[in-house]
Amino acid sequence: MTDLQTAPRARRPRPKVVTLTEAAAERVREIMANAEESYVGLRIGVKNGGCAGQEYTFAYATEIAPLDEVVEDQGVTVLIDPKAVLFLIGTEIDYETTRLASKFVFRNPNQTDACGCGESVTIVPAAALEV
């Protein structure tokens, strides 16, 4: 045994799992301000369903679960379901308004396909970085 002590190594900041455009953040702030209850944030996840296999989910969050990934971006708190993290890494969430619709749009580098109606997607988990 030696008397050498190693100092704890400073951790580099982790990148955010998801980011929001200003339009998306503004819309989420508006939705949260008009909610009938007070919520801690917006919960985002992925579930099985639709013709392409998976669907993005949104829900009000009343509490932060112990394993939630918490993302603070542009004044918005987003909670990521732990089972969805690998499917959402690198995703940018936008809010678009056209003449026919207004909707949140996920720009997900892990998405490999989408159905024709745009309601469901195929997503593969993010690959581990090779060292």
CNS distance restraints for C-alpha pairs under 8 A (distance, minus, plus):
assign (resid  16 and name CA) (resid  71 and name CA) 6.40 0.50 0.50
assign (resid  16 and name CA) (resid  89 and name CA) 7.75 0.50 0.50
assign (resid  16 and name CA) (resid  90 and name CA) 7.55 0.50 0.50
assign (resid  17 and name CA) (resid  71 and name CA) 7.29 0.50 0.50
assign (resid  17 and name CA) (resid  85 and name CA) 6.84 0.50 0.50
assign (resid  17 and name CA) (resid  88 and name CA) 6.36 0.50 0.50
assign (resid  17 and name CA) (resid  89 and name CA) 4.54 0.50 0.50
assign (resid  17 and name CA) (resid  90 and name CA) 5.71 0.50 0.50
assign (resid  17 and name CA) (resid  91 and name CA) 6.86 0.50 0.50
assign (resid  18 and name CA) (resid  71 and name CA) 7.31 0.50 0.50
assign (resid  18 and name CA) (resid  88 and name CA) 6.67 0.50 0.50
assign (resid  18 and name CA) (resid  89 and name CA) 6.27 0.50 0.50
assign (resid  18 and name CA) (resid  90 and name CA) 5.75 0.50 0.50
assign (resid  18 and name CA) (resid  91 and name CA) 4.83 0.50 0.50
assign (resid  18 and name CA) (resid  92 and name CA) 5.69 0.50 0.50
assign (resid  18 and name CA) (resid  93 and name CA) 7.16 0.50 0.50
assign (resid  19 and name CA) (resid  73 and name CA) 6.50 0.50 0.50
assign (resid  19 and name CA) (resid  90 and name CA) 7.70 0.50 0.50
assign (resid  19 and name CA) (resid  91 and name CA) 6.49 0.50 0.50
assign (resid  19 and name CA) (resid  92 and name CA) 4.86 0.50 0.50
assign (resid  19 and name CA) (resid  93 and name CA) 6.18 0.50 0.50
assign (resid  20 and name CA) (resid  24 and name CA) 5.69 0.50 0.50
assign (resid  20 and name CA) (resid  25 and name CA) 5.84 0.50 0.50
assign (resid  20 and name CA) (resid  73 and name CA) 6.61 0.50 0.50
assign (resid  20 and name CA) (resid  74 and name CA) 7.46 0.50 0.50
assign (resid  20 and name CA) (resid  92 and name CA) 5.64 0.50 0.50
assign (resid  20 and name CA) (resid  93 and name CA) 4.79 0.50 0.50
assign (resid  20 and name CA) (resid  94 and name CA) 6.09 0.50 0.50
assign (resid  21 and name CA) (resid  25 and name CA) 6.19 0.50 0.50
assign (resid  21 and name CA) (resid  92 and name CA) 7.08 0.50 0.50
assign (resid  21 and name CA) (resid  93 and name CA) 6.28 0.50 0.50
assign (resid  21 and name CA) (resid  94 and name CA) 5.22 0.50 0.50
assign (resid  21 and name CA) (resid  95 and name CA) 7.57 0.50 0.50
assign (resid  22 and name CA) (resid  26 and name CA) 5.99 0.50 0.50
assign (resid  22 and name CA) (resid  74 and name CA) 7.29 0.50 0.50
assign (resid  22 and name CA) (resid  94 and name CA) 7.79 0.50 0.50
assign (resid  23 and name CA) (resid  27 and name CA) 6.24 0.50 0.50
assign (resid  23 and name CA) (resid  94 and name CA) 6.31 0.50 0.50
assign (resid  23 and name CA) (resid  95 and name CA) 5.45 0.50 0.50
assign (resid  23 and name CA) (resid  96 and name CA) 7.59 0.50 0.50
assign (resid  24 and name CA) (resid  28 and name CA) 6.16 0.50 0.50
assign (resid  24 and name CA) (resid  93 and name CA) 6.45 0.50 0.50
assign (resid  24 and name CA) (resid  94 and name CA) 4.78 0.50 0.50
assign (resid  24 and name CA) (resid  95 and name CA) 4.53 0.50 0.50
assign (resid  24 and name CA) (resid 104 and name CA) 7.02 0.50 0.50
assign (resid  25 and name CA) (resid  29 and name CA) 6.11 0.50 0.50
assign (resid  25 and name CA) (resid  73 and name CA) 7.73 0.50 0.50
assign (resid  25 and name CA) (resid  74 and name CA) 6.28 0.50 0.50
assign (resid  25 and name CA) (resid  75 and name CA) 7.43 0.50 0.50
assign (resid  25 and name CA) (resid  76 and name CA) 6.31 0.50 0.50
assign (resid  26 and name CA) (resid  30 and name CA) 6.20 0.50 0.50
assign (resid  27 and name CA) (resid  31 and name CA) 6.14 0.50 0.50
assign (resid  27 and name CA) (resid  95 and name CA) 7.22 0.50 0.50
assign (resid  28 and name CA) (resid  32 and name CA) 6.03 0.50 0.50
assign (resid  28 and name CA) (resid  42 and name CA) 7.95 0.50 0.50
assign (resid  28 and name CA) (resid  76 and name CA) 7.21 0.50 0.50
assign (resid  29 and name CA) (resid  33 and name CA) 6.02 0.50 0.50
assign (resid  29 and name CA) (resid  75 and name CA) 7.90 0.50 0.50
assign (resid  29 and name CA) (resid  76 and name CA) 6.70 0.50 0.50
assign (resid  30 and name CA) (resid  34 and name CA) 6.30 0.50 0.50
assign (resid  31 and name CA) (resid  35 and name CA) 6.17 0.50 0.50
assign (resid  32 and name CA) (resid  38 and name CA) 7.82 0.50 0.50
assign (resid  32 and name CA) (resid  39 and name CA) 7.37 0.50 0.50
assign (resid  32 and name CA) (resid  41 and name CA) 7.86 0.50 0.50
assign (resid  38 and name CA) (resid  62 and name CA) 7.68 0.50 0.50
assign (resid  39 and name CA) (resid  60 and name CA) 6.39 0.50 0.50
assign (resid  39 and name CA) (resid  61 and name CA) 5.67 0.50 0.50
assign (resid  39 and name CA) (resid  62 and name CA) 4.96 0.50 0.50
assign (resid  39 and name CA) (resid  63 and name CA) 7.53 0.50 0.50
assign (resid  40 and name CA) (resid  60 and name CA) 7.94 0.50 0.50
assign (resid  40 and name CA) (resid  61 and name CA) 5.75 0.50 0.50
assign (resid  40 and name CA) (resid  62 and name CA) 5.62 0.50 0.50
assign (resid  40 and name CA) (resid  63 and name CA) 6.05 0.50 0.50
assign (resid  40 and name CA) (resid  64 and name CA) 7.34 0.50 0.50
assign (resid  40 and name CA) (resid  77 and name CA) 7.21 0.50 0.50
assign (resid  41 and name CA) (resid  60 and name CA) 6.35 0.50 0.50
assign (resid  41 and name CA) (resid  61 and name CA) 5.26 0.50 0.50
assign (resid  41 and name CA) (resid  62 and name CA) 7.38 0.50 0.50
assign (resid  41 and name CA) (resid  76 and name CA) 7.14 0.50 0.50
assign (resid  41 and name CA) (resid  77 and name CA) 4.82 0.50 0.50
assign (resid  41 and name CA) (resid  78 and name CA) 5.59 0.50 0.50
assign (resid  41 and name CA) (resid  79 and name CA) 6.64 0.50 0.50
assign (resid  42 and name CA) (resid  58 and name CA) 6.85 0.50 0.50
assign (resid  42 and name CA) (resid  59 and name CA) 5.91 0.50 0.50
assign (resid  42 and name CA) (resid  60 and name CA) 4.93 0.50 0.50
assign (resid  42 and name CA) (resid  61 and name CA) 5.45 0.50 0.50
assign (resid  42 and name CA) (resid  77 and name CA) 6.41 0.50 0.50
assign (resid  42 and name CA) (resid  78 and name CA) 4.92 0.50 0.50
assign (resid  42 and name CA) (resid  79 and name CA) 5.97 0.50 0.50
assign (resid  43 and name CA) (resid  57 and name CA) 7.86 0.50 0.50
assign (resid  43 and name CA) (resid  58 and name CA) 5.69 0.50 0.50
assign (resid  43 and name CA) (resid  59 and name CA) 5.11 0.50 0.50
assign (resid  43 and name CA) (resid  60 and name CA) 5.93 0.50 0.50
assign (resid  43 and name CA) (resid  61 and name CA) 5.54 0.50 0.50
assign (resid  43 and name CA) (resid  78 and name CA) 5.86 0.50 0.50
assign (resid  43 and name CA) (resid  79 and name CA) 4.57 0.50 0.50
assign (resid  43 and name CA) (resid  80 and name CA) 5.85 0.50 0.50
assign (resid  43 and name CA) (resid  81 and name CA) 7.05 0.50 0.50
assign (resid  44 and name CA) (resid  56 and name CA) 7.22 0.50 0.50
assign (resid  44 and name CA) (resid  57 and name CA) 5.50 0.50 0.50
assign (resid  44 and name CA) (resid  58 and name CA) 4.85 0.50 0.50
assign (resid  44 and name CA) (resid  59 and name CA) 6.71 0.50 0.50
assign (resid  44 and name CA) (resid  78 and name CA) 6.98 0.50 0.50
assign (resid  44 and name CA) (resid  79 and name CA) 6.14 0.50 0.50
assign (resid  44 and name CA) (resid  80 and name CA) 5.15 0.50 0.50
assign (resid  44 and name CA) (resid  81 and name CA) 6.44 0.50 0.50
assign (resid  45 and name CA) (resid  56 and name CA) 5.83 0.50 0.50
assign (resid  45 and name CA) (resid  57 and name CA) 4.97 0.50 0.50
assign (resid  45 and name CA) (resid  58 and name CA) 6.74 0.50 0.50
assign (resid  45 and name CA) (resid  80 and name CA) 6.02 0.50 0.50
assign (resid  45 and name CA) (resid  81 and name CA) 5.30 0.50 0.50
assign (resid  45 and name CA) (resid  83 and name CA) 7.73 0.50 0.50
assign (resid  45 and name CA) (resid  84 and name CA) 5.39 0.50 0.50
assign (resid  46 and name CA) (resid  54 and name CA) 6.58 0.50 0.50
assign (resid  46 and name CA) (resid  55 and name CA) 5.60 0.50 0.50
assign (resid  46 and name CA) (resid  56 and name CA) 4.59 0.50 0.50
assign (resid  46 and name CA) (resid  57 and name CA) 5.65 0.50 0.50
assign (resid  46 and name CA) (resid  83 and name CA) 7.93 0.50 0.50
assign (resid  46 and name CA) (resid  84 and name CA) 5.60 0.50 0.50
assign (resid  46 and name CA) (resid  87 and name CA) 7.72 0.50 0.50
assign (resid  47 and name CA) (resid  54 and name CA) 5.51 0.50 0.50
assign (resid  47 and name CA) (resid  55 and name CA) 5.38 0.50 0.50
assign (resid  47 and name CA) (resid  56 and name CA) 6.52 0.50 0.50
assign (resid  47 and name CA) (resid  57 and name CA) 6.95 0.50 0.50
assign (resid  48 and name CA) (resid  53 and name CA) 5.71 0.50 0.50
assign (resid  48 and name CA) (resid  54 and name CA) 4.35 0.50 0.50
assign (resid  48 and name CA) (resid  55 and name CA) 6.25 0.50 0.50
assign (resid  49 and name CA) (resid  53 and name CA) 5.11 0.50 0.50
assign (resid  49 and name CA) (resid  54 and name CA) 4.83 0.50 0.50
assign (resid  49 and name CA) (resid  55 and name CA) 5.91 0.50 0.50
assign (resid  49 and name CA) (resid 120 and name CA) 7.10 0.50 0.50
assign (resid  50 and name CA) (resid  54 and name CA) 6.08 0.50 0.50
assign (resid  50 and name CA) (resid  55 and name CA) 6.64 0.50 0.50
assign (resid  50 and name CA) (resid 119 and name CA) 7.00 0.50 0.50
assign (resid  50 and name CA) (resid 120 and name CA) 5.13 0.50 0.50
assign (resid  50 and name CA) (resid 121 and name CA) 7.75 0.50 0.50
assign (resid  51 and name CA) (resid 115 and name CA) 6.32 0.50 0.50
assign (resid  51 and name CA) (resid 120 and name CA) 6.43 0.50 0.50
assign (resid  51 and name CA) (resid 121 and name CA) 7.99 0.50 0.50
assign (resid  52 and name CA) (resid 113 and name CA) 7.16 0.50 0.50
assign (resid  52 and name CA) (resid 114 and name CA) 5.87 0.50 0.50
assign (resid  52 and name CA) (resid 115 and name CA) 5.34 0.50 0.50
assign (resid  52 and name CA) (resid 120 and name CA) 5.33 0.50 0.50
assign (resid  52 and name CA) (resid 121 and name CA) 4.95 0.50 0.50
assign (resid  52 and name CA) (resid 122 and name CA) 5.51 0.50 0.50
assign (resid  53 and name CA) (resid 120 and name CA) 6.55 0.50 0.50
assign (resid  53 and name CA) (resid 121 and name CA) 6.17 0.50 0.50
assign (resid  53 and name CA) (resid 122 and name CA) 5.73 0.50 0.50
assign (resid  54 and name CA) (resid 120 and name CA) 5.45 0.50 0.50
assign (resid  54 and name CA) (resid 121 and name CA) 5.23 0.50 0.50
assign (resid  54 and name CA) (resid 122 and name CA) 5.83 0.50 0.50
assign (resid  54 and name CA) (resid 123 and name CA) 7.21 0.50 0.50
assign (resid  55 and name CA) (resid 119 and name CA) 6.80 0.50 0.50
assign (resid  55 and name CA) (resid 120 and name CA) 4.71 0.50 0.50
assign (resid  55 and name CA) (resid 121 and name CA) 6.03 0.50 0.50
assign (resid  56 and name CA) (resid 120 and name CA) 7.48 0.50 0.50
assign (resid  61 and name CA) (resid  79 and name CA) 7.65 0.50 0.50
assign (resid  64 and name CA) (resid  68 and name CA) 6.49 0.50 0.50
assign (resid  64 and name CA) (resid  79 and name CA) 7.29 0.50 0.50
assign (resid  67 and name CA) (resid  81 and name CA) 7.75 0.50 0.50
assign (resid  67 and name CA) (resid  82 and name CA) 6.02 0.50 0.50
assign (resid  68 and name CA) (resid  79 and name CA) 5.93 0.50 0.50
assign (resid  68 and name CA) (resid  80 and name CA) 5.58 0.50 0.50
assign (resid  68 and name CA) (resid  81 and name CA) 5.47 0.50 0.50
assign (resid  68 and name CA) (resid  82 and name CA) 5.46 0.50 0.50
assign (resid  69 and name CA) (resid  79 and name CA) 5.67 0.50 0.50
assign (resid  69 and name CA) (resid  80 and name CA) 4.94 0.50 0.50
assign (resid  69 and name CA) (resid  81 and name CA) 6.80 0.50 0.50
assign (resid  69 and name CA) (resid  82 and name CA) 6.43 0.50 0.50
assign (resid  69 and name CA) (resid  85 and name CA) 7.55 0.50 0.50
assign (resid  70 and name CA) (resid  77 and name CA) 6.97 0.50 0.50
assign (resid  70 and name CA) (resid  78 and name CA) 5.96 0.50 0.50
assign (resid  70 and name CA) (resid  79 and name CA) 4.79 0.50 0.50
assign (resid  70 and name CA) (resid  80 and name CA) 6.44 0.50 0.50
assign (resid  71 and name CA) (resid  77 and name CA) 5.84 0.50 0.50
assign (resid  71 and name CA) (resid  78 and name CA) 5.07 0.50 0.50
assign (resid  71 and name CA) (resid  79 and name CA) 6.28 0.50 0.50
assign (resid  71 and name CA) (resid  80 and name CA) 7.70 0.50 0.50
assign (resid  72 and name CA) (resid  76 and name CA) 5.65 0.50 0.50
assign (resid  72 and name CA) (resid  77 and name CA) 4.72 0.50 0.50
assign (resid  72 and name CA) (resid  78 and name CA) 6.33 0.50 0.50
assign (resid  73 and name CA) (resid  77 and name CA) 6.65 0.50 0.50
assign (resid  73 and name CA) (resid  78 and name CA) 7.77 0.50 0.50
assign (resid  80 and name CA) (resid  84 and name CA) 6.70 0.50 0.50
assign (resid  80 and name CA) (resid  85 and name CA) 6.46 0.50 0.50
assign (resid  81 and name CA) (resid  85 and name CA) 6.69 0.50 0.50
assign (resid  84 and name CA) (resid  88 and name CA) 6.23 0.50 0.50
assign (resid  85 and name CA) (resid  89 and name CA) 6.11 0.50 0.50
assign (resid  86 and name CA) (resid 125 and name CA) 4.91 0.50 0.50
assign (resid  86 and name CA) (resid 126 and name CA) 5.28 0.50 0.50
assign (resid  87 and name CA) (resid 110 and name CA) 6.37 0.50 0.50
assign (resid  87 and name CA) (resid 123 and name CA) 6.25 0.50 0.50
assign (resid  87 and name CA) (resid 124 and name CA) 6.18 0.50 0.50
assign (resid  87 and name CA) (resid 125 and name CA) 4.57 0.50 0.50
assign (resid  87 and name CA) (resid 126 and name CA) 6.12 0.50 0.50
assign (resid  88 and name CA) (resid 108 and name CA) 6.65 0.50 0.50
assign (resid  88 and name CA) (resid 110 and name CA) 7.09 0.50 0.50
assign (resid  88 and name CA) (resid 125 and name CA) 7.90 0.50 0.50
assign (resid  88 and name CA) (resid 126 and name CA) 7.87 0.50 0.50
assign (resid  89 and name CA) (resid 108 and name CA) 7.78 0.50 0.50
assign (resid  89 and name CA) (resid 109 and name CA) 7.96 0.50 0.50
assign (resid  89 and name CA) (resid 110 and name CA) 7.65 0.50 0.50
assign (resid  89 and name CA) (resid 126 and name CA) 6.64 0.50 0.50
assign (resid  90 and name CA) (resid 108 and name CA) 6.49 0.50 0.50
assign (resid  90 and name CA) (resid 109 and name CA) 6.45 0.50 0.50
assign (resid  91 and name CA) (resid 106 and name CA) 6.51 0.50 0.50
assign (resid  91 and name CA) (resid 107 and name CA) 5.49 0.50 0.50
assign (resid  91 and name CA) (resid 108 and name CA) 4.33 0.50 0.50
assign (resid  91 and name CA) (resid 109 and name CA) 6.51 0.50 0.50
assign (resid  92 and name CA) (resid 106 and name CA) 5.96 0.50 0.50
assign (resid  92 and name CA) (resid 107 and name CA) 5.09 0.50 0.50
assign (resid  92 and name CA) (resid 108 and name CA) 6.52 0.50 0.50
assign (resid  93 and name CA) (resid 104 and name CA) 6.73 0.50 0.50
assign (resid  93 and name CA) (resid 105 and name CA) 5.71 0.50 0.50
assign (resid  93 and name CA) (resid 106 and name CA) 4.73 0.50 0.50
assign (resid  93 and name CA) (resid 107 and name CA) 6.25 0.50 0.50
assign (resid  94 and name CA) (resid 104 and name CA) 5.61 0.50 0.50
assign (resid  94 and name CA) (resid 105 and name CA) 5.05 0.50 0.50
assign (resid  94 and name CA) (resid 106 and name CA) 6.45 0.50 0.50
assign (resid  94 and name CA) (resid 107 and name CA) 7.71 0.50 0.50
assign (resid  95 and name CA) (resid 102 and name CA) 7.28 0.50 0.50
assign (resid  95 and name CA) (resid 103 and name CA) 5.66 0.50 0.50
assign (resid  95 and name CA) (resid 104 and name CA) 4.34 0.50 0.50
assign (resid  95 and name CA) (resid 105 and name CA) 5.85 0.50 0.50
assign (resid  96 and name CA) (resid 102 and name CA) 5.63 0.50 0.50
assign (resid  96 and name CA) (resid 103 and name CA) 5.57 0.50 0.50
assign (resid  96 and name CA) (resid 104 and name CA) 6.33 0.50 0.50
assign (resid  96 and name CA) (resid 105 and name CA) 6.95 0.50 0.50
assign (resid  97 and name CA) (resid 101 and name CA) 5.90 0.50 0.50
assign (resid  97 and name CA) (resid 102 and name CA) 4.19 0.50 0.50
assign (resid  97 and name CA) (resid 103 and name CA) 6.60 0.50 0.50
assign (resid  98 and name CA) (resid 102 and name CA) 6.17 0.50 0.50
assign (resid 110 and name CA) (resid 123 and name CA) 5.47 0.50 0.50
assign (resid 110 and name CA) (resid 124 and name CA) 5.52 0.50 0.50
assign (resid 110 and name CA) (resid 125 and name CA) 6.53 0.50 0.50
assign (resid 110 and name CA) (resid 126 and name CA) 6.16 0.50 0.50
assign (resid 111 and name CA) (resid 121 and name CA) 6.81 0.50 0.50
assign (resid 111 and name CA) (resid 122 and name CA) 5.70 0.50 0.50
assign (resid 111 and name CA) (resid 123 and name CA) 4.21 0.50 0.50
assign (resid 111 and name CA) (resid 124 and name CA) 6.44 0.50 0.50
assign (resid 112 and name CA) (resid 121 and name CA) 7.59 0.50 0.50
assign (resid 112 and name CA) (resid 122 and name CA) 5.54 0.50 0.50
assign (resid 112 and name CA) (resid 123 and name CA) 5.72 0.50 0.50
assign (resid 112 and name CA) (resid 124 and name CA) 7.10 0.50 0.50
assign (resid 113 and name CA) (resid 121 and name CA) 5.61 0.50 0.50
assign (resid 113 and name CA) (resid 122 and name CA) 4.93 0.50 0.50
assign (resid 113 and name CA) (resid 123 and name CA) 7.28 0.50 0.50
assign (resid 114 and name CA) (resid 118 and name CA) 6.11 0.50 0.50
assign (resid 114 and name CA) (resid 119 and name CA) 7.74 0.50 0.50
assign (resid 114 and name CA) (resid 120 and name CA) 5.87 0.50 0.50
assign (resid 114 and name CA) (resid 121 and name CA) 4.08 0.50 0.50
assign (resid 114 and name CA) (resid 122 and name CA) 6.02 0.50 0.50
assign (resid 115 and name CA) (resid 119 and name CA) 6.72 0.50 0.50
assign (resid 115 and name CA) (resid 120 and name CA) 5.74 0.50 0.50
assign (resid 115 and name CA) (resid 121 and name CA) 6.21 0.50 0.50
